[in-house]
Amino acid sequence: MSKSLVLAEKPSVAREIARVLDCRKTNRSFIEGERYIVTWALGHLIELKMPEEYDHKYKTWRLEDLPIIPKQMETKPIKQTRAQFQAIAKLAKRSDLSELIIATDAGREGELVARWILEKINWRKPVKRLWISSQTDKAIRNGFNQLKPSEAYDNLFQSAVCRSEADWLIGLNISRALTTKYNDSLSAGRVQTPTLAMILEREQTIQSFQPKPYWTLSIDLNGATASWKHGNQSHIITKDHAVALKNKVSGHDAIVRSLDIKEKQERQPLPYDLTELQRDANRKLGFSAKKTLNILQNLYERYKIVTYPRTDSRYLTKDIAATMPERLRAISSAYGDETRPILHKQKGKVKAAFVYNDSKVSDHHALIPTEEPVSIHDLSDDEHHLYDLIIQRFLTLFYPEYKFQSLRAELEVNGETFILKETREIDPGFKQLNGSFGKQMNRQRLNVTKGQELPISRVMLDEKMTEPPARFSEADLLTKMETFGLGTPATRADIIEKLLLAESVERVNGRLRPTGKGKQLIELVNKDLKSPELTSDWEQQLEDIEKGSGNANQFMTKIRQRTLEMVSEVKNSQQDYRIHNLTGSKCPECGSSMKEVRDRDGGRVLVCINRVCGFRKRRDPKLSNKRCPTCHKKMEMHKGKAGLYFQCRTCGIIEKADQMKKKADKRETRRLLNKLNNSNESVGNSLADALKAALKEKKE
C-alpha cells in the first residue's frame, strides 16, 4: 500500500498531525502509520548561501569587495539542522511513497520552508498542500479531506523567494558596507531602515517643538459645560483677548440659537487581525508586539483555541457561519454568562452580518476562537489576558449595535458663541461587554429647546500649553508600518526587535526612542532606503507577485540595481560617524578603544572596535539559567582558577559547574527541539547569524 509523506514545519505540529492521522510508530525524525509518514522541518532547513560560499575571499569583510550580487542565488542545507534534512532526503527515496503533502504553516514563510526542501531533495512525485486556519483535530481532518494542488501556491512561493533574496541583497550589502566604512556594527534593511526613519522623524518633531500658551473659555450651565468657539477656532492665543472675552460674557445668560438632536448607532468592531491585536495588547496590557505574537502562537499551536495567528484579514468567510454555535459552546465553560443567551435566543447567529465577506479574505480569515473546548485554568496570566481580548472582540459580533442620541446646541452669550454637546445612551449594545470597546457616552444633564434662556452658574478661563506629539508606542508604530505597507503582520514584530537589538532604538517608559547610533545611521543611508514610500512599493510588488499579477524577474532586477546604487553611495560618502558608546578602556590585545554594548541577557559587554581583533570582555557577570536553591533567583556565572562556578548575588551561595556538566550536555542536545516547540523562531539562519555576529563585533 502506497503512503503519503507529510512535511510539517515543527515537531510539535507534526506530532499533532500524526496523532490525528493515527500514525503511532515513532522514529527520531518521523512518525509512521499505515497511510501516512509525518516528518518535520526545524523552522528553516534550507537557506540562501552566504557570500563566502560563492567566493572564499568574502569571508573577510572588505568595502572594496562590495556589492556582492551573485548571478544566480543558491541555497544550501543549514549546518545546525543538517541531520533532519538528511533524514527527510532519505525518507523521500522510499519506494512506497506516492505523494508528498506540504503541511508547513499556511503562509509565505511556511511555503518557502517546504519548497526549498523539496527542491534540495529533488522530489519528482505529486505534491499537495494542506491549508488550514486552526490546529484542532477537526480542522486537520477537514484539511486532509480537502487537500489543494501545490500549483495553486506557486505564486506564493515566488513571492517568498523574492522577499528572501531582496532582504539578502539589500540587508547584507548595505550592512557590510556601512560596518566596514565606519568601523562599527551598523545594520540596515529594506523594512527596518524606513521604520527607524519614522521613529527619528517623530523624535525630531518633539525636540524642535516650542510650547506656546493658549486659553480656553467655557461656561457651566448647572452641571453641563459649553465651550467657546469662533468659526473653527476654539483656542484663544492671547491672554488679553481671553480676559476680555471672559469679562464680556460674565453676568449674562445663554440663549439657545440652534438645536440639533440625532439618533446614531455605532456598529460592532470587526474581529482582530494580528496587527490590530498587537496594537490593543500593547495599549491595554503593555505587551510588546513580539510578546503578543509568541503568546498567540502558543494559544494556536499548544492549546488550539484560536485560529491562524499571522492573518491580515478582519473578516470571515460565509462558510464560518455554520461553525459559530460550536465555537460558542467551546468557550462557554469560561464565558457562560455571555454565550448562553446567544446560543438559546439566537441559535449562535451573529448580529453583525457584515463580518462575512469572502472578497476581503485572502489566505486566512480573522482571528477567532476555534471549536476546541477551552480550559481557562490551564492558561498563564498573560495567555489568559490575551485570550480575553480575542474573546471579547469575538463576542461583540453577537450583540446589537450601540445606539445613542446626540445633542448639539449652539448658544449665544452677549454676542459670543458657545457649543454644548451631550449624549444619551439608548441601547448599550455590544458595549455592555465590560465597557471595553471605547468610552461610555455621558448622559444628558439638560433638556433644552430652541430659544430657551439658560442661566450661567460659572465662567471658566483656563490657561494651557501646547504639547508635542508623544513618542511612538509599539501600538503607534505598528499603525504607521501598516499605513505605509512596511512589512507584513507576521514580520513587523521582528522588525521592531531588530532595531532594539541593533541598538538603533531603545525603550523608554514603554515608548520607542532613537539612540545616538540610530540618529547617525539614518544620516548615512541612501534617502530612498529610508523612505517608507519606496519600501511600501516593494512590499506591494511582493503582494502582486503572490496574487499572480506581478513579475518576479522585474522585481529582482530593480532590487539588484538599487543594491548597486546604494552601496556605491556608501563608498563615495564623505560623512563622518562617531562610535556612540566608546569607553575609556583599551583592548588588552591590540590597544584599540573598547566600546560598551548590551548582550542578549541585558548584561554589559566591552568589545574591541578593531573588527580584526574582536576581543570581548563582559563588564557584568553573566546570568545563567541555574536557580539559587535558597532564593530561586538566577545565579551569576564566573570563571576562576578552579574553573566555572555559579554564585547567587543575593544569598552568596556558590556551586561548582563540574557536577552539572553531564546534565548540561544532555540539556543542550534537547535545546534546539525545545526552542522550536515553544517559540515561533527559526533556527540556524546564516544571514541572521552573520548580522547578529556583526552587531556583537565577533571575530570573523
Buried (B, 14 or more C-beta within 10 A) or exposed (E): EEBBBBBBBBBBBBBBBBBBBEBEEEEEBBBBBEBBBBBBBBBBBBBBBBBBBBEEEBEEBEBEBBBBBBEEBEBBBBEBBEEBBBBBBEBBEEEEBEBBBBBBBBBBBBBBBBBBBBEBBEBEEEBBBBBBBBBBBBBBEEBBEEBEEBEEBEBBBBBBBBBBBBBBBBBBBBBBBBBBBBBBBBBBBBBBBBBBBBBBBBBEEBEEEEEEBBBBBBBEBEEBBBBBBEEEEBBBEEEEEBBEBBEBBBEBBBBBEEBEEEEEEBBBBBBBBBBBBBBBBBEBBEBBBBBBBBBBBBBBBBBBBBBBBBBBBBBBBEEBBEBBBBBBBBBBEBBEEBBEEBBEEBEBBBBBEEBBBEEBBEBBBBBBBBBBBBEBEEBEEBBBBBBBBBBBBBBBBBBBBBBBBBBBBBBBBBEBBBBBEBBBBBBBBBBBBEEBBEEEBEEBEBEBEEEBEBEBEEBEBEEEEEEEEEBBBBBBBBBBBBEBBBBBBBBBBBBBBBBBBBBBBBBEEEBBBBBEBBBBBBEBBBEBBBBBEBBBBBBEBBBBBBEEEBEBEEBBEBBBEBBBEBBBBBBEBEEEBEBBBEEEBEBEEEEBBBBBBBBEEEBEBBBBBBBEBBBBEBBEBBBBEBEBEEEEEBBBBBEEEEEBBBBBBEBEBEBEBEEBEEEEEEEEEEEBBEBBBBBBBBBBBBBBBBBBBBBBBBEE
